[in-house]
């Protein structure tokens, strides 16, 4: 797994050129009356077989739009305005809707949506829908064999095989989520895009399902992009983590590095917001404010309004990605990333985050000038 950026100061590209998925400088905008919303704004990454990449960030940071861009399933006002998405050497952005349906969706890339119930047709049994997917793409597969595969997938995911004959409304939220995972795996796709795949499940079932997905990844040589806001889930289940904020990947590295030695203030803030089971007495700290809407964004770091470490440069100059030697392909977009030891120490203090004052761009810059004086 690598991130590959296109500026002169970026990290050197990987030596490998046979990645299963390559996303290069992708920009996806939503056209609104207020202007273009830059939901994904210059993201580059690659994915190899059996790898699991975690896309992490708050709601509205661009994670789901990233997945829908890869699947080419954007709403009417959404558009991939530039960039490249190559799957096994095929440029996905140039394919017709018919080619996407017949050659890419389900067979090469499948998606586990965040709300499983909305993914099923309510008037057909769940098994029938899985069988339809199999036989639509594998026309020579006998119906009886397709039903057996559906039952086997159910059983692999902890559901009784006989439940394939039930309708979606007969499933609990957690059961429906597992049934949707079964459908996503029906054609052994190259890549699974999992949008909050364990949201409706309790902790014990979460762990079981994620281990089963891992086993199926190894069996079918499948890669996965896991979209979540939960740092604990990605820390245990992902090989690499890409932290998204304001439509950009602000930090990327192997999972251990991002969890234990992050350099971006946003990553530090997210880590503070999730409990560590090894700590008996832990005071969780939330990041003040909310993510930006990124409609025709100005220059500067998009996290600056919420960052306790923001300086004048952060407000006025967009940080370039920079690679650091303390992890596997550790790339960070932050003007102060080289001060990681200081940032980590200060970010652990609750008062550091409470010091962030809301206000306009002009007000914050004036405050910085006063403090400098």
C-alpha positions in Angstrom: 0.0 0.0 0.0 1.4 3.4 -0.9 0.3 7.0 -1.2 1.6 8.7 -4.3 1.3 12.5 -4.6 2.2 14.7 -7.6 4.0 17.7 -6.2 7.7 18.3 -6.4 8.2 17.9 -2.6 6.2 14.7 -2.4 7.4 11.3 -1.3 9.1 9.2 -4.0 6.8 6.8 -5.8 6.9 3.1 -4.9 9.1 0.8 -7.0 6.1 -1.5 -7.7 3.9 -0.8 -10.7 1.5 -3.7 -10.5 -0.9 -2.5 -7.8 -4.4 -3.8 -8.1 -5.9 -0.4 -7.4 -4.3 2.9 -8.2 -6.0 6.2 -7.4 -4.1 9.2 -8.6 -4.8 12.9 -7.7 -8.6 12.2 -7.6 -10.9 15.1 -7.3 -14.7 14.6 -6.8 -16.9 17.6 -6.4 -20.6 18.1 -5.6 -22.1 20.9 -7.6 -24.4 23.0 -5.3 -26.1 26.4 -5.5 -23.5 27.7 -3.1 -20.6 26.5 -5.2 -18.5 23.3 -5.8 -18.1 21.2 -2.6 -14.6 19.6 -2.8 -15.6 16.3 -1.2 -12.4 14.5 -2.4 -9.7 17.0 -3.3 -6.4 15.5 -4.6 -6.3 12.0 -3.1 -3.7 9.5 -4.3 -3.3 5.9 -3.0 -2.7 2.4 -4.1 -4.0 -1.0 -2.8 -2.5 -4.5 -3.3 -4.1 -7.9 -2.9 -5.1 -9.1 0.6 -4.3 -5.6 2.0 -6.8 -3.8 4.2 -6.7 0.0 4.1 -8.6 2.0 6.7 -10.1 5.3 5.7 -10.6 7.2 8.9 -12.2 10.5 9.7 -15.3 12.2 11.0 -18.6 12.3 9.0 -18.2 14.7 6.2 -14.5 14.3 5.6 -14.9 12.6 2.3 -14.5 8.9 3.1 -17.8 7.6 1.6 -17.5 9.9 -1.4 -14.1 8.3 -2.0 -15.6 4.8 -2.1 -18.5 5.9 -4.3 -16.1 7.6 -6.7 -14.2 4.2 -7.1 -17.5 2.4 -7.7 -18.8 5.3 -9.9 -22.0 5.5 -7.8 -22.2 9.2 -7.1 -25.4 11.1 -6.9 -26.5 13.3 -9.8 -24.7 16.4 -8.5 -21.5 14.5 -7.8 -18.7 14.4 -10.4 -15.2 13.0 -10.7 -13.7 16.2 -12.2 -10.1 15.0 -12.5 -7.7 12.3 -11.6 -7.4 8.6 -12.4 -8.8 5.3 -10.9 -7.1 2.3 -12.3 -8.3 -1.2 -11.4 -5.9 -4.0 -12.6 -4.7 -1.6 -15.3 -8.2 -0.6 -16.5 -9.1 3.1 -16.2 -12.5 3.1 -14.4 -13.3 6.7 -15.1 -13.5 6.0 -18.8 -15.9 3.0 -18.6 -19.5 3.3 -19.7 -22.4 2.6 -17.3 -23.0 -0.7 -19.0 -19.3 -1.7 -18.7 -19.4 -0.8 -15.0 -22.4 -2.9 -14.4 -21.1 -5.9 -16.3 -17.4 -5.8 -15.6 -16.7 -3.9 -12.4 -19.5 -3.8 -9.9 -20.0 -7.0 -7.8 -17.4 -9.0 -9.9 -14.3 -6.8 -9.3 -15.5 -4.3 -6.6 -18.4 -4.8 -4.2 -19.6 -2.4 -1.5 -21.0 -3.1 2.0 -23.2 0.0 2.6 -23.5 1.7 6.0 -27.2 1.0 6.2 -27.7 -2.6 5.1 -31.5 -2.5 5.2 -31.5 0.1 2.4 -29.4 -2.2 0.3 -32.0 -4.9 -0.1 -35.2 -5.1 -2.1 -37.9 -5.5 0.5 -40.2 -7.7 -1.7 -37.6 -10.4 -2.4 -36.0 -12.9 0.0 -32.4 -12.1 0.8 -31.2 -15.4 -0.7 -33.0 -14.7 -3.9 -31.2 -11.4 -4.2 -27.8 -13.1 -3.6 -28.7 -15.8 -6.2 -29.7 -13.1 -8.7 -26.3 -11.4 -8.3 -24.5 -14.7 -8.8 -26.5 -15.8 -11.9 -26.5 -12.3 -13.5 -22.7 -12.4 -13.7 -22.2 -16.2 -13.9 -24.9 -17.1 -16.4 -23.8 -20.8 -16.6 -24.0 -21.4 -12.8 -27.1 -23.6 -12.1 -29.7 -22.1 -9.8 -29.3 -24.9 -7.2 -25.5 -24.2 -7.0 -26.1 -20.5 -6.5 -28.5 -21.2 -3.6 -26.0 -23.5 -2.0 -23.3 -20.8 -2.3 -25.7 -18.3 -0.7 -26.4 -20.7 2.2 -22.6 -21.4 2.7 -21.9 -17.6 2.8 -24.6 -17.2 5.5 -23.1 -20.0 7.6 -19.6 -18.6 7.2 -20.9 -15.3 8.7 -22.7 -16.9 11.6 -26.2 -17.0 10.1 -28.3 -20.1 9.7 -28.4 -21.3 6.1 -32.1 -21.6 6.1 -32.4 -17.8 6.7 -31.7 -17.3 3.0 -35.4 -17.8 2.5 -36.4 -14.9 4.8 -37.2 -11.3 3.7 -35.1 -8.3 4.8 -37.7 -7.2 7.4 -37.3 -10.5 9.2 -33.7 -9.7 10.0 -32.4 -7.6 12.9 -30.0 -4.8 12.0 -26.9 -6.9 12.8 -28.2 -9.9 10.9 -29.0 -7.7 7.9 -25.5 -6.3 8.0 -24.0 -9.8 7.9 -26.4 -10.8 5.0 -25.2 -7.7 3.1 -21.6 -8.8 3.7 -22.5 -12.2 2.3 -23.9 -10.6 -0.8 -20.8 -8.5 -1.2 -18.6 -11.6 -1.1 -20.9 -13.7 -3.5 -18.7 -13.2 -6.5 -15.3 -13.2 -4.8 -14.5 -9.6 -5.9 -11.0 -8.2 -6.0 -11.9 -5.3 -3.7 -14.5 -4.9 -1.0 -15.5 -1.3 0.0 -16.8 -1.6 3.5 -18.6 1.5 4.8 -18.9 1.2 8.6 -19.3 -2.6 8.2 -19.9 -3.3 11.9 -21.9 -0.3 12.9 -25.0 -2.3 13.8 -23.2 -5.1 15.6 -22.2 -5.5 19.3 -18.5 -5.7 20.2 -18.4 -9.6 20.3 -20.1 -10.0 16.9 -17.9 -7.2 15.5 -14.8 -9.1 16.3 -16.2 -12.3 14.9 -17.3 -10.8 11.7 -14.1 -8.9 11.1 -12.1 -12.1 11.6 -14.3 -14.0 9.2 -13.9 -11.2 6.6 -10.1 -11.5 7.1 -10.3 -15.3 6.5 -12.4 -14.8 3.4 -9.9 -12.2 2.1 -7.1 -14.7 2.4 -9.2 -17.4 0.8 -10.3 -15.3 -2.2 -7.2 -13.1 -2.5 -9.3 -10.0 -1.9 -8.4 -6.5 -0.7 -10.5 -4.3 1.4 -11.0 -0.6 2.0 -12.6 -0.1 5.4 -14.4 3.2 5.9 -14.9 4.1 9.6 -14.6 6.8 12.2 -13.5 4.2 14.8 -9.7 4.2 15.4 -9.9 1.1 17.5 -11.4 -0.9 14.6 -8.8 0.1 12.1 -5.9 -0.4 14.6 -6.8 -4.1 14.9 -7.9 -4.9 11.4 -6.0 -2.7 8.9 -2.6 -2.9 7.4 -2.5 0.8 6.5 -4.5 3.8 7.6 -5.3 6.9 5.6 -6.7 9.8 7.8 -9.0 12.0 5.8 -10.0 15.6 6.6 -11.7 18.2 4.5 -11.4 15.9 1.4 -7.7 15.3 1.7 -5.5 12.5 3.2 -3.7 14.4 5.9 -1.8 11.4 7.3 -0.9 8.0 5.9 1.2 5.1 7.2 1.1 1.6 8.4 -1.5 1.1 11.1 1.0 0.8 14.0 2.7 4.0 13.1 -0.6 6.0 12.7 -1.9 4.7 16.1 1.3 4.9 18.1 3.4 7.7 16.5 1.0 10.1 14.6 2.3 13.4 13.5 -0.8 15.3 12.3 -2.8 17.2 15.0 -6.1 15.8 13.6 -4.9 12.2 14.0 -3.8 13.1 17.6 -7.2 14.5 18.3 -9.0 11.5 16.9 -6.8 9.2 19.0 -7.6 11.1 22.1 -11.4 10.6 21.5 -11.2 6.8 21.7 -10.6 4.8 24.9 -7.5 2.6 25.4 -8.5 -0.6 27.2 -5.0 -0.7 28.7 -5.7 2.5 30.6 -7.7 2.3 33.9 -8.4 6.0 34.3 -8.7 7.8 31.0 -10.1 11.2 30.3 -11.4 11.2 26.7 -11.0 14.6 24.9 -13.0 15.6 21.8 -11.9 17.9 19.1 -13.8 21.2 19.3 -15.8 22.4 16.3 -16.9 20.5 13.2 -15.4 19.6 9.8 -15.4 22.2 7.1 -17.9 22.2 4.2 -15.1 22.8 1.8 -17.1 24.8 -0.7 -14.6 26.5 -3.0 -12.0 26.3 -0.2 -9.3 29.0 0.4 -5.6 28.4 0.7 -4.3 27.1 4.0 -4.6 24.0 6.1 -8.3 22.9 6.4 -7.8 21.8 10.0 -6.4 25.2 11.1 -9.8 26.5 12.5 -9.9 23.5 15.0 -6.2 23.1 15.5 -4.6 24.2 18.8 -1.2 24.3 17.1 -2.1 26.4 14.1 0.3 29.3 13.2 -0.1 32.1 10.7 1.4 29.9 7.9 -1.2 27.2 8.6 -4.0 29.7 7.7 -2.3 31.1 4.6 -0.4 28.2 3.0 -1.7 24.8 2.1 0.7 22.2 3.5 2.4 19.8 1.0 2.7 16.1 1.8 6.0 15.2 3.4 7.4 11.8 4.0 9.0 10.8 7.3 11.3 7.8 8.1 9.5 6.7 11.3 7.0 4.3 9.7 6.2 2.4 6.5 5.6 5.2 3.9 4.6 7.7 6.6 3.3 10.8 4.7 1.8 13.8 6.5 0.3 17.1 5.3 1.1 19.5 8.2 3.5 22.5 8.5 4.5 21.3 12.0 4.8 17.6 11.4 8.5 17.7 12.2 7.6 18.8 15.8 5.8 15.5 16.4 7.2 14.8 19.9 6.1 18.2 21.2 2.7 17.9 19.4 2.0 14.4 20.9 2.9 15.6 24.5 0.7 18.7 24.3 -2.2 16.9 22.5 -2.6 14.6 25.5 -3.6 17.6 27.7 -7.3 18.5 27.8 -6.5 22.1 28.2 -4.7 22.1 24.9 -7.9 21.4 23.0 -10.0 23.7 25.2 -7.8 26.5 24.2 -9.1 26.5 20.6 -11.3 29.5 20.1 -13.9 29.6 17.5 -14.0 32.6 15.2 -13.6 33.9 11.6 -10.4 33.4 9.6 -9.6 37.1 10.0 -10.2 37.1 13.8 -7.9 34.1 14.3 -5.1 35.6 12.2 -5.4 38.8 14.2 -5.1 36.8 17.4 -2.0 35.1 16.1 -0.4 38.5 15.2 -1.2 39.8 18.7 0.3 36.8 20.4 3.4 37.1 18.3 3.8 40.7 19.4 
